[in-house]
Amino acid sequence: MIWGDFVLYADAHCDSIAPLYHPRQLDAERLGSVCGEGIQFMAAFSPDFSGVLSMLDDMDTFEAAVSAYAADWRIVRAVEGGDCLRGDMSRLDTLYERGVRSLGLTWNNKNELSGGANTPDIGLTAFGAEVIERCEELGILVDLAHISLKGFFDALKVCKKPPIVSHTAAYALHSHKRSLTDGQIRAVAERGGVIGVCLYPDFLGGDDIDDVVRHIEHIRKVGGRACTGIGTDFDGIERLPKGISGVQDMPKLLERLDEQTIGLNFARIVGEIGCAILLNQSFPTE
């Protein structure tokens, strides 16, 4: 996205705080090489509440580094999977106080909130519905990545604000359990939500940048341009498409896309959910 000298990039999912694979695919120094300004969601992924809190401590250090290397970037703190809540709503309030502004209800497993991708027929629980309502009250994005098929549609019945699916792909192009059907894509778009396309070749059904573009273009075709974004899953996946070894290579993908739309969609939803205070300026809108 470019207006004169104004450039914005947004990535809805990254696991660099607790990298599962090495070498790291993203760090603060390389963020600034993508473009002049951006929004990077950074996920804390642990089933243990103490583990999540420790990762949030690490985010303090990471954000300080971002300020040094990429001062015009903003970090959105996320938690991947509501397992850490253990049925205790007060923990959600604590996460909010620690700066968390996005919550993935599940990982692939079922938990106290809902079934996950491995249990597609298990839906949202009563506690999961309460968590969604509290997230929207506080100003925390509800992330439906990893949730079960039944839980997905159950959650949409509860959501009153736009949800996100931070990192996924199009099931119609490659039938992976973590990807969204066309019906799910349309349902997110109808709610004003945004879908981040992941870089994981296993989701894409191919290992080339062209495969990423195909999934983005399919989601745009089905749900519209306003619902489409990027959720790389850097440092949460062991393989990347050819030509992308880390965040510094994202311009190779962005030059193939209309970045005005891709960048603005997650910026818009961050503001709509009530956490625009994270951003130091108002972004242009279409």
Summary of the structure (lengths in Angstrom):
residues: 286
radius of gyration: 17.0
end to end distance: 11.0
largest distance: 48.9
contacts: 1060
relative contact order: 0.16
helix: 41%
strand: 17%
